[in-house]
Each structure stands twice: as structure tokens, then as C-alpha cells.
Amino acid sequence: MASETSSDATSDRTMAPPPKIQSRVAETILLSLLALGENGPTGASPFLLRQVILSIRAAGFDKEARAMAVEAALAAGL
């Protein structure tokens, strides 16, 4: 039973936002932009950037999320 609890806790941290975000597209995008700030994805911490990309993808913007990830990777010198 304890192993089930620990695996559930681990999976909760690595899962994408729930599907209900798809019904709150404008709010998701606005909050993502506010979280990124003036520097956008190039100045965001990796943890924040990951959450923003997951949220944008969950809202149905796969192409835009991929472009954001590429922009951040190029800015980081990858």
C-alpha cells in the first residue's frame, strides 16, 4: 500500500495539467504569459518553463509550446 502512495505522489508531479484546462484557454495563456514575465521563455527558470509548456500544450497549443521550447533551448545555447 505504501508503494502505491509513493508512486502516486511521484506521478502527480510529472503529469500534465488536467484536461479541464482546455476549457479555460484564455486564462491559461494569460497566466502563462504573466508567469514568464518580460524576458519570456529565454529568462524563465527550467521549472517554470516546463510548467508553462505543459499548460499551453494541455490548452491545445502544441505547435506554440514546441516553438517556445525551441526558443528557450536556443537562448540557452543548446
DSSP file (Angstrom, degrees, kcal/mol; ACC not computed):
  #  RESIDUE AA STRUCTURE BP1 BP2  ACC     N-H-->O    O-->H-N    N-H-->O    O-->H-N    TCO  KAPPA ALPHA  PHI   PSI    X-CA   Y-CA   Z-CA
    1    1 A M     >        0   0    0      0, 0.0     4,-1.7     0, 0.0     3,-0.1   0.000 360.0 360.0 360.0 -39.7    0.0    0.0    0.0
    2    2 A A  H  >  +     0   0    0      1,-0.2     4,-2.2     2,-0.2     5,-0.2   0.872 360.0  54.8 -65.0 -36.3    2.8    2.4    0.8
    3    3 A S  H  > S+     0   0    0      1,-0.2     4,-2.1     2,-0.2    -1,-0.2   0.854 105.4  53.2 -66.8 -32.4    4.4    1.8   -2.6
    4    4 A E  H  > S+     0   0    0      2,-0.2     4,-2.1     1,-0.2    -1,-0.2   0.909 108.9  49.6 -65.5 -40.8    1.2    2.8   -4.3
    5    5 A T  H  X S+     0   0    0     -4,-1.7     4,-2.1     1,-0.2    -2,-0.2   0.921 112.0  46.7 -64.7 -44.6    1.1    6.0   -2.3
    6    6 A S  H  X S+     0   0    0     -4,-2.2     4,-2.0     1,-0.2    -1,-0.2   0.882 112.6  49.3 -68.7 -36.6    4.6    7.0   -3.2
    7    7 A S  H  X S+     0   0    0     -4,-2.1     4,-2.4     2,-0.2    -1,-0.2   0.867 110.2  52.0 -69.8 -33.4    4.2    6.2   -6.9
    8    8 A D  H  X S+     0   0    0     -4,-2.1     4,-1.9     2,-0.2    -2,-0.2   0.910 109.2  49.7 -64.9 -41.2    1.0    8.2   -7.0
    9    9 A A  H  X S+     0   0    0     -4,-2.1     4,-1.1     1,-0.2    -2,-0.2   0.895 112.0  48.4 -64.9 -39.4    2.8   11.2   -5.4
   10   10 A T  H  X S+     0   0    0     -4,-2.0     4,-1.0     1,-0.2     3,-0.5   0.922 111.2  49.0 -66.7 -43.9    5.6   10.9   -8.0
   11   11 A S  H  X S+     0   0    0     -4,-2.4     4,-1.0     1,-0.2     3,-0.3   0.827 104.0  61.0 -67.7 -29.9    3.2   10.6  -10.9
   12   12 A D  H  < S+     0   0    0     -4,-1.9    -1,-0.2     1,-0.2     3,-0.2   0.856 104.8  48.8 -63.2 -34.3    1.3   13.7   -9.7
   13   13 A R  H  < S+     0   0    0     -4,-1.1    -1,-0.2    -3,-0.5    -2,-0.2   0.746 115.7  42.5 -77.9 -23.0    4.4   15.8  -10.0
   14   14 A T  H  < S+     0   0    0     -4,-1.0    -1,-0.2    -3,-0.3    -2,-0.2   0.475  92.5 102.1-103.4  -2.6    5.2   14.6  -13.5
   15   15 A M  S  < S-     0   0    0     -4,-1.0    39,-0.0    -3,-0.2    -3,-0.0  -0.472  73.9-112.4 -82.5 152.7    1.8   14.7  -15.0
   16   16 A A        -     0   0    0      1,-0.2    -1,-0.1    -2,-0.1    39,-0.1  -0.345  51.0 -76.8 -71.2 161.4    0.5   17.4  -17.3
   17   17 A P        -     0   0    0      0, 0.0    -1,-0.2     0, 0.0     0, 0.0  -0.218  63.9 -86.6 -57.1 153.1   -2.3   19.7  -16.1
   18   18 A P    >   -     0   0    0      0, 0.0     3,-2.0     0, 0.0     4,-0.2  -0.171  37.1-107.2 -63.5 156.6   -5.8   18.1  -16.1
   19   19 A P  G >  S+     0   0    0      0, 0.0     3,-2.0     0, 0.0     4,-0.3   0.707 109.4  80.0 -58.3 -21.3   -8.0   18.2  -19.2
   20   20 A K  G >  S+     0   0    0      1,-0.3     3,-1.3     2,-0.2     4,-0.2   0.719  77.3  73.4 -62.1 -17.4  -10.3   20.8  -17.6
   21   21 A I  G X  S+     0   0    0     -3,-2.0     3,-2.2     1,-0.3    -1,-0.3   0.824  81.4  71.3 -62.8 -29.8   -7.6   23.4  -18.5
   22   22 A Q  G X  S+     0   0    0     -3,-2.0     3,-0.5     1,-0.3    -1,-0.3   0.780  95.0  52.7 -58.6 -25.6   -8.8   23.0  -22.1
   23   23 A S  G <  S+     0   0    0     -3,-1.3    -1,-0.3    -4,-0.3    -2,-0.2   0.512 107.5  52.7 -87.6  -3.7  -12.0   24.8  -21.2
   24   24 A R  G <>  +     0   0    0     -3,-2.2     4,-2.4    -4,-0.2    -1,-0.2  -0.368  66.7 143.9-123.9  51.4  -10.0   27.7  -19.7
   25   25 A V  H <>  +     0   0    0     -3,-0.5     4,-2.6     1,-0.2     5,-0.2   0.928  69.7  47.9 -60.6 -51.3   -7.8   28.5  -22.6
   26   26 A A  H  > S+     0   0    0      1,-0.2     4,-2.6     2,-0.2    -1,-0.2   0.908 113.8  47.5 -60.6 -42.9   -7.6   32.3  -22.3
   27   27 A E  H  > S+     0   0    0      2,-0.2     4,-2.6     1,-0.2     5,-0.2   0.908 111.6  51.0 -64.6 -41.6   -6.9   32.1  -18.6
   28   28 A T  H  X S+     0   0    0     -4,-2.4     4,-2.0    -7,-0.2    -2,-0.2   0.930 113.3  44.3 -61.2 -46.8   -4.2   29.5  -19.1
   29   29 A I  H  X S+     0   0    0     -4,-2.6     4,-2.4     2,-0.2    -2,-0.2   0.923 114.1  49.6 -66.4 -44.4   -2.5   31.6  -21.8
   30   30 A L  H  X S+     0   0    0     -4,-2.6     4,-2.4    -5,-0.2    -2,-0.2   0.934 112.9  46.0 -60.8 -47.5   -2.7   34.9  -19.8
   31   31 A L  H  X S+     0   0    0     -4,-2.6     4,-2.3     1,-0.2    -1,-0.2   0.861 111.3  53.5 -65.6 -34.7   -1.3   33.3  -16.6
   32   32 A S  H  X S+     0   0    0     -4,-2.0     4,-2.0    -5,-0.2    -1,-0.2   0.927 110.3  46.5 -64.2 -44.7    1.5   31.7  -18.6
   33   33 A L  H  X S+     0   0    0     -4,-2.4     4,-1.6     1,-0.2    -2,-0.2   0.901 113.0  49.3 -64.9 -41.0    2.5   35.0  -20.2
   34   34 A L  H  < S+     0   0    0     -4,-2.4    -1,-0.2     1,-0.2    -2,-0.2   0.900 110.3  51.2 -64.1 -40.3    2.4   36.7  -16.8
   35   35 A A  H  < S+     0   0    0     -4,-2.3    -1,-0.2     1,-0.2    -2,-0.2   0.874 108.4  51.5 -65.5 -37.3    4.5   34.0  -15.2
   36   36 A L  H  < S-     0   0    0     -4,-2.0     3,-0.4    -5,-0.2     4,-0.2   0.830  95.7-168.0 -71.0 -31.2    7.1   34.2  -17.9
   37   37 A G    ><  -     0   0    0     -4,-1.6     3,-1.1     1,-0.2    -1,-0.1  -0.229  45.4 -34.4  76.6-166.2    7.4   38.0  -17.5
   38   38 A E  T 3  S+     0   0    0      1,-0.3    -1,-0.2    -4,-0.1    -2,-0.1   0.808 134.9  53.8 -64.2 -33.1    9.2   40.5  -19.7
   39   39 A N  T >  S-     0   0    0     -3,-0.4     3,-0.8     1,-0.2     4,-0.4   0.579  92.5-157.9 -82.1  -8.9   12.0   38.2  -20.7
   40   40 A G  G X   -     0   0    0     -3,-1.1     3,-1.1    -4,-0.2     4,-0.4  -0.253  57.2 -24.9  65.4-154.0    9.7   35.4  -21.9
   41   41 A P  G >  S+     0   0    0      0, 0.0     3,-0.5     0, 0.0    -1,-0.2   0.735 131.5  67.4 -67.5 -22.0   10.9   31.9  -22.2
   42   42 A T  G <  S+     0   0    0     -3,-0.8    -2,-0.2     1,-0.2    -3,-0.0   0.787 108.6  36.4 -70.6 -25.3   14.5   32.9  -22.6
   43   43 A G  G <  S+     0   0    0     -3,-1.1    -1,-0.2    -4,-0.4     2,-0.2   0.379  94.8 108.3-106.2   3.4   14.7   34.3  -19.0
   44   44 A A  S <  S-     0   0    0     -3,-0.5    -8,-0.1    -4,-0.4    -7,-0.0  -0.473  74.0-108.7 -83.5 151.2   12.5   31.7  -17.2
   45   45 A S     >  -     0   0    0     -2,-0.2     4,-2.8     1,-0.1     5,-0.2  -0.415  32.2-113.0 -69.1 153.8   13.7   29.0  -14.9
   46   46 A P  H  > S+     0   0    0      0, 0.0     4,-2.2     0, 0.0     5,-0.1   0.861 116.9  52.3 -57.9 -36.1   13.6   25.5  -16.3
   47   47 A F  H  > S+     0   0    0      2,-0.2     4,-1.9     1,-0.2     5,-0.1   0.918 112.3  43.7 -68.2 -43.4   10.9   24.5  -13.8
   48   48 A L  H  > S+     0   0    0      2,-0.2     4,-2.6     1,-0.2     5,-0.2   0.926 113.4  51.8 -65.5 -44.8    8.7   27.4  -14.7
   49   49 A L  H  X S+     0   0    0     -4,-2.8     4,-2.6     1,-0.2     5,-0.2   0.898 108.0  52.0 -60.2 -41.6    9.2   26.9  -18.4
   50   50 A R  H  X S+     0   0    0     -4,-2.2     4,-2.5    -5,-0.2    -1,-0.2   0.933 111.4  46.4 -60.0 -46.5    8.3   23.2  -18.1
   51   51 A Q  H  X S+     0   0    0     -4,-1.9     4,-2.3     2,-0.2    -2,-0.2   0.900 112.8  49.6 -65.3 -40.6    5.0   24.1  -16.3
   52   52 A V  H  X S+     0   0    0     -4,-2.6     4,-2.7     2,-0.2     5,-0.2   0.931 112.0  48.1 -63.4 -45.3    4.2   26.8  -18.8
   53   53 A I  H  X S+     0   0    0     -4,-2.6     4,-2.4     1,-0.2    -2,-0.2   0.917 112.1  49.1 -63.5 -43.2    4.8   24.5  -21.8
   54   54 A L  H  X S+     0   0    0     -4,-2.5     4,-2.3    -5,-0.2    -1,-0.2   0.909 112.8  48.2 -61.4 -41.3    2.8   21.7  -20.2
   55   55 A S  H  X S+     0   0    0     -4,-2.3     4,-1.4     2,-0.2    -2,-0.2   0.910 111.4  48.9 -66.7 -42.4   -0.1   24.1  -19.6
   56   56 A I  H  <>S+     0   0    0     -4,-2.7     5,-2.2     1,-0.2     4,-0.2   0.903 112.5  48.7 -65.1 -40.6    0.0   25.5  -23.1
   57   57 A R  H ><5S+     0   0    0     -4,-2.4     3,-1.7     1,-0.2     5,-0.2   0.912 108.7  53.4 -64.3 -41.3    0.0   22.0  -24.6
   58   58 A A  H 3<5S+     0   0    0     -4,-2.3    -1,-0.2     1,-0.3    -2,-0.2   0.793 103.7  57.6 -64.2 -26.9   -2.9   21.0  -22.4
   59   59 A A  T 3<5S-     0   0    0     -4,-1.4    -1,-0.3    -5,-0.1    -2,-0.2   0.496 128.2 -99.4 -81.4  -3.2   -4.8   24.0  -23.7
   60   60 A G  T < 5S+     0   0    0     -3,-1.7     2,-0.5    -4,-0.2     3,-0.2   0.620  88.8 120.3  99.7  15.0   -4.4   22.7  -27.2
   61   61 A F     >< +     0   0    0     -5,-2.2     4,-2.2     1,-0.2     5,-0.2  -0.520  20.9 148.9-110.8  64.0   -1.4   24.7  -28.4
   62   62 A D  H  > S+     0   0    0     -2,-0.5     4,-2.4    -5,-0.2     5,-0.2   0.920  72.6  49.9 -62.2 -46.2    1.1   22.0  -29.2
   63   63 A K  H  > S+     0   0    0      1,-0.2     4,-2.1    -3,-0.2    -1,-0.2   0.907 113.0  46.2 -62.1 -43.0    2.8   23.9  -32.0
   64   64 A E  H  > S+     0   0    0      2,-0.2     4,-2.2     1,-0.2    -1,-0.2   0.871 111.2  52.2 -68.6 -37.7    3.2   27.1  -29.9
   65   65 A A  H  X S+     0   0    0     -4,-2.2     4,-2.2     2,-0.2    -2,-0.2   0.901 109.9  49.3 -65.0 -40.5    4.5   25.1  -26.9
   66   66 A R  H  X S+     0   0    0     -4,-2.4     4,-2.4     2,-0.2    -2,-0.2   0.916 110.1  50.7 -64.4 -43.0    7.1   23.4  -29.1
   67   67 A A  H  X S+     0   0    0     -4,-2.1     4,-2.5     1,-0.2    -2,-0.2   0.888 109.9  50.8 -62.1 -39.0    8.2   26.8  -30.6
   68   68 A M  H  X S+     0   0    0     -4,-2.2     4,-2.3     2,-0.2    -1,-0.2   0.907 110.0  49.4 -64.8 -41.7    8.5   28.2  -27.1
   69   69 A A  H  X S+     0   0    0     -4,-2.2     4,-2.4     2,-0.2    -2,-0.2   0.903 111.7  48.7 -64.1 -41.6   10.7   25.2  -26.0
   70   70 A V  H  X S+     0   0    0     -4,-2.4     4,-2.7     2,-0.2     5,-0.2   0.921 110.3  51.6 -64.3 -43.9   12.9   25.6  -29.1
   71   71 A E  H  X S+     0   0    0     -4,-2.5     4,-2.1     1,-0.2    -2,-0.2   0.919 112.0  46.2 -58.7 -45.1   13.3   29.4  -28.4
   72   72 A A  H  X S+     0   0    0     -4,-2.3     4,-1.6     2,-0.2    -1,-0.2   0.897 112.6  50.4 -66.2 -40.3   14.3   28.7  -24.8
   73   73 A A  H  <>S+     0   0    0     -4,-2.4     5,-2.5     2,-0.2     4,-0.4   0.917 111.4  47.7 -65.0 -43.2   16.8   26.0  -25.9
   74   74 A L  H ><5S+     0   0    0     -4,-2.7     3,-1.1     1,-0.2    -1,-0.2   0.894 110.6  51.9 -64.7 -39.4   18.4   28.2  -28.5
   75   75 A A  H 3<5S+     0   0    0     -4,-2.1    -1,-0.2     1,-0.3    -2,-0.2   0.815 107.4  53.6 -66.1 -29.6   18.7   31.0  -26.0
   76   76 A A  T 3<5S-     0   0    0     -4,-1.6    -1,-0.3    -5,-0.2    -2,-0.2   0.515 121.3-109.1 -82.5  -5.0   20.4   28.7  -23.5
   77   77 A G  T < 5       0   0    0     -3,-1.1    -3,-0.2    -4,-0.4    -2,-0.1   0.669 360.0 360.0  88.3  17.6   22.9   27.7  -26.2
   78   78 A L      <       0   0    0     -5,-2.5    -4,-0.2    -6,-0.2    -5,-0.1   0.468 360.0 360.0 -83.3 360.0   21.7   24.2  -26.9
